[in-house]
Amino acid sequence: MVVILVAVMVLAHGVAVKTSAAANSQQWEIVGLQDTLRPSIEVWNISRSAYEGEPFTVWADVRDPISGVRNVSLIIQDSAMNRTEYELLYNGSYYAASIDRLQSNRSHELWISAFDMANNSATTYHMTVNLIVATYTPIDPWVTMPTVVSASLALMAMVICTAVVYDKRRAWDEQFESAPDGGQMASVDV
C-alpha cells in the first residue's frame, strides 16, 4: 500500500531517480518536474437560445492530466467593450454553467479560458453572437396601398377644387374690371 502511495505521488509530482552518493551505495531521490503543458480544451459550445436573446448554457470539455484543472471560465466581451467572466463548474463530465441572456442591440464575443494547478492557461477560439436588431421594416403593399392611393386621390381632388375656384375667381375679377363703368357700380335712385 505504501509503495502504491509513493508511486502515485512520484507520478503526480516528480520522478524517482537512482543516484550514487558514495562508492557502492545507491540512493533513490525524487526529482520534481515542473508542469509546463497547458490544459487541453477539447471542445466547447453554447445552447442555441443565446442567439435568440434568451438565457443559455455553456459547456466545455477541459482536461489536464499532469497537475489538474484549477478553473474554467466563459469570457464574454460585447461591442461596447464590456467584459464579463463566468466560472464553469465541473458536473462529472464537463465544466458547465447557466448564463443570463446577453444584452440586446450588441454583438458579443465568447470564449473559454482554462488554468491548471501550475498556472498554465489555455483559451479557445472566439464565438460571435450578434443580437443587433435590424432597423429595416419590410413594407407590406397590401396594407399600405389603400392608404397611399386614397390619400393621393384626396390630394388630387383638393388641388383640382382649388384650381377651379382660383380660375373662377380670376375670371370674375377680369370680368368686373372690364365693365364699362370701370368696375364702379352706378347708383340708381328709386
Residue pairs with C-beta under 8 A, 6 or more apart in sequence:
10 16
10 30
13 30
13 32
13 33
14 30
14 31
14 32
14 33
15 30
15 31
15 33
16 28
16 29
16 30
16 31
17 28
17 29
17 30
17 31
18 26
18 27
18 28
18 29
19 26
19 27
19 28
19 29
20 26
20 27
21 27
34 118
35 66
35 67
35 116
35 117
35 118
35 120
36 118
36 120
37 64
37 66
37 116
37 120
38 64
38 114
38 116
38 120
38 121
38 122
39 62
39 63
39 64
39 69
39 114
39 115
39 116
39 120
39 121
39 122
40 62
40 63
40 64
40 122
41 60
41 61
41 62
41 112
41 114
41 122
41 123
41 124
42 61
42 62
42 63
43 60
43 61
44 58
44 59
44 60
44 61
44 112
44 124
45 58
45 59
46 56
46 57
46 58
46 99
46 110
46 127
46 129
47 56
47 57
47 58
48 56
49 55
49 56
50 56
50 99
50 101
50 102
50 110
50 129
51 129
51 131
53 101
53 102
53 104
53 131
54 101
55 98
55 99
55 100
55 101
56 98
56 99
56 101
57 96
57 97
57 98
57 99
58 74
58 86
58 88
58 96
58 97
58 99
58 110
58 112
59 88
59 94
59 95
59 96
60 72
60 74
60 88
60 94
60 95
60 96
60 112
60 114
60 124
61 93
61 94
61 95
62 69
62 72
62 95
62 112
62 114
62 122
63 69
64 114
64 116
64 117
64 120
66 116
66 118
67 116
67 117
67 118
67 120
68 116
68 117
69 90
69 95
69 114
69 115
69 116
69 117
70 115
70 116
70 117
70 119
71 87
71 114
71 115
72 87
72 88
72 90
72 95
72 112
72 113
72 114
72 115
73 85
73 86
73 87
73 88
73 112
73 113
73 114
74 85
74 86
74 88
74 97
74 99
74 110
74 111
74 112
75 83
75 84
75 85
75 86
75 110
75 111
75 112
75 113
76 83
76 84
76 85
76 86
76 99
76 102
76 108
76 109
76 110
77 83
77 84
77 108
77 109
78 102
78 103
78 106
78 107
78 108
78 109
79 106
79 107
79 108
80 106
85 113
86 97
86 99
87 97
88 95
88 96
88 97
88 112
89 95
89 96
89 97
102 108
102 129
102 131
103 131
104 131
104 133
105 131
105 132
105 133
106 131
106 132
107 128
107 129
107 130
107 131
107 132
108 128
108 129
108 130
108 131
109 126
109 127
109 128
110 126
110 127
110 128
110 129
111 123
111 124
111 125
111 126
111 127
112 123
112 124
113 121
113 122
113 123
113 124
114 121
114 122
114 123
115 121
176 183
177 183
